[in-house]
Amino acid sequence: MFAHLNETVLKVVIIIAVLVMFLVLYTTGIAFVLGSYTTDNIILHKLAALIIIGLLSVHAWLRRCTIRRLLQECVAIFFNKHIHHEDNIDFIIHNTKNQTFAQLCLWFNSDISFLQQKLLENHVKIENVEDTLKTIAKYNDKDMYQIFLLMMKLHVEKNSPSPIYDASCSRM
């Protein structure tokens, strides 16, 4: 989480620095239009352009997962192949929305009262274990997918006291 926080701060700093460098480019460009061709203006103009290129390279590296996914989708569209990202969510929702809470607990091999208590701690109230995921989501004014993901998260945390979260996109 700390590394993710540093990456977020770095992204914001890069965006601000790029904006400042564009301002420098604009200012020196205006100076050139007005006839001020000083050595300082030329150096500042070229340095700002180089810094922008460098910062955009770092920004692209930080966004490599998104860029890779976009390129994959672009290639899939170009070759008229089907992209399955949204289909996976639809598949999960379609196959879980009519399952009762008791059945989902059975799927997760989880104790009903344990999962019910943990969900309550996360502001999801289960009044009847025979209610479907769809009913539970409607009653709690939440998205079915969010509740299902929360159940999965609680299951993983129960079975692995220190779950490993790897935000790397190398598996894409």
C-alpha positions in Angstrom: 0.0 0.0 0.0 2.9 2.4 0.8 4.4 1.8 -2.6 1.0 2.5 -4.2 0.8 5.8 -2.2 4.2 6.8 -3.5 3.2 6.0 -7.0 0.1 8.1 -6.7 2.1 11.0 -5.4 4.6 10.6 -8.2 1.9 10.7 -10.8 0.5 13.9 -9.4 4.0 15.5 -9.2 4.6 14.4 -12.8 1.4 16.0 -14.1 2.1 19.2 -12.2 5.6 19.3 -13.6 4.4 18.7 -17.1 1.9 21.5 -16.8 4.6 23.9 -15.5 6.9 22.9 -18.4 4.1 23.6 -20.9 3.7 27.0 -19.2 7.5 27.6 -19.7 7.2 26.5 -23.3 4.3 28.8 -23.9 6.1 31.7 -22.2 9.3 31.3 -24.1 7.3 30.7 -27.4 5.6 34.1 -26.8 9.0 35.6 -26.2 10.2 34.2 -29.5 7.2 35.7 -31.3 7.9 39.1 -29.7 11.5 38.9 -31.0 13.3 38.0 -27.8 15.8 35.4 -29.1 18.1 35.3 -26.0 20.3 32.4 -25.2 18.4 31.9 -21.9 15.1 31.7 -23.7 16.4 29.2 -26.2 18.0 27.0 -23.5 14.9 27.3 -21.3 12.6 26.4 -24.2 14.7 23.3 -25.2 15.1 22.2 -21.6 11.3 22.4 -21.0 10.7 20.3 -24.1 13.3 17.7 -23.0 11.8 17.6 -19.4 8.3 17.1 -20.8 9.5 14.2 -23.0 11.3 12.6 -20.0 8.3 13.1 -17.7 5.9 11.7 -20.2 8.1 8.7 -20.5 8.0 8.1 -16.8 4.2 8.7 -16.8 3.8 6.1 -19.6 5.9 3.6 -17.6 3.7 4.2 -14.5 0.6 3.7 -16.7 2.0 0.6 -18.5 -0.8 -1.7 -17.4 -3.4 0.6 -18.8 -1.4 1.2 -22.0 -0.9 -2.6 -22.4 -4.7 -3.3 -21.9 -5.6 -0.5 -24.3 -3.2 -1.9 -26.9 -4.6 -5.4 -26.5 -8.1 -4.0 -26.9 -7.1 -2.1 -30.0 -5.5 -5.2 -31.6 -8.6 -7.2 -30.7 -10.8 -4.6 -32.4 -8.5 -4.4 -35.4 -8.6 -8.2 -35.9 -12.3 -8.3 -35.0 -11.7 -10.6 -31.9 -14.0 -10.6 -28.9 -12.8 -8.9 -25.7 -13.9 -10.7 -22.5 -13.4 -8.1 -19.7 -17.0 -7.1 -19.3 -18.2 -10.7 -20.0 -16.5 -11.9 -16.9 -18.4 -9.5 -14.6 -21.7 -10.4 -16.4 -20.9 -14.1 -16.0 -20.3 -13.7 -12.3 -23.4 -11.7 -11.7 -25.6 -14.0 -13.8 -24.4 -17.1 -12.0 -24.6 -15.6 -8.4 -27.5 -13.2 -8.3 -30.1 -15.9 -7.7 -28.0 -17.9 -5.3 -29.0 -17.7 -1.6 -26.5 -16.5 1.0 -26.4 -20.0 2.4 -25.5 -21.4 -1.0 -22.8 -18.8 -1.5 -21.4 -19.7 1.9 -21.3 -23.3 0.8 -19.4 -22.3 -2.4 -16.9 -20.4 -0.3 -16.8 -23.3 2.2 -17.4 -20.7 4.9 -19.3 -20.7 8.1 -22.6 -18.8 7.6 -22.5 -17.0 10.9 -18.8 -16.0 10.5 -19.4 -14.5 7.0 -22.7 -12.9 8.1 -20.9 -11.2 11.0 -18.0 -10.0 8.8 -20.4 -8.7 6.2 -22.2 -6.8 8.9 -18.9 -5.2 10.0 -18.6 -4.0 6.4 -22.2 -2.6 6.4 -23.9 -5.4 4.7 -26.8 -6.8 6.7 -28.1 -10.3 6.0 -31.4 -10.8 7.7 -32.3 -14.2 6.2 -29.7 -16.7 4.9 -32.2 -17.8 2.3 -32.2 -14.4 0.7 -30.5 -14.2 -2.7 -27.6 -12.1 -3.5 -29.9 -9.9 -5.6 -32.2 -9.4 -2.6 -29.4 -8.7 -0.2 -27.9 -6.1 -2.6 -31.3 -4.4 -3.0 -32.0 -4.4 0.8 -28.5 -2.9 1.5 -28.7 -0.5 -1.4 -25.4 -1.9 -2.8 -24.2 -3.5 -6.0 -24.3 -7.3 -6.2 -20.8 -7.4 -7.6 -19.4 -5.4 -4.7 -21.0 -7.7 -2.2 -19.8 -10.8 -4.0 -16.2 -9.3 -4.2 -16.4 -8.5 -0.5 -17.4 -12.1 0.3 -14.4 -13.3 -1.8 -12.1 -10.9 0.0 -13.3 -12.0 3.4 -12.9 -15.6 2.3 -9.3 -15.0 1.2 -8.5 -13.1 4.4 -9.9 -15.9 6.6 -7.9 -18.6 4.8 -4.7 -16.5 4.5 -4.0 -14.2 7.5 -1.7 -12.1 5.4 -3.0 -12.2 1.8 -0.5 -11.1 -0.8 -1.6 -8.3 -3.0 0.4 -7.9 -6.2 -0.7 -5.0 -8.3 1.7 -5.9 -11.1 0.3 -6.1 -14.5 2.9 -8.6 -15.7 0.2 -11.4 -15.7 -2.0 -9.6 -18.2 
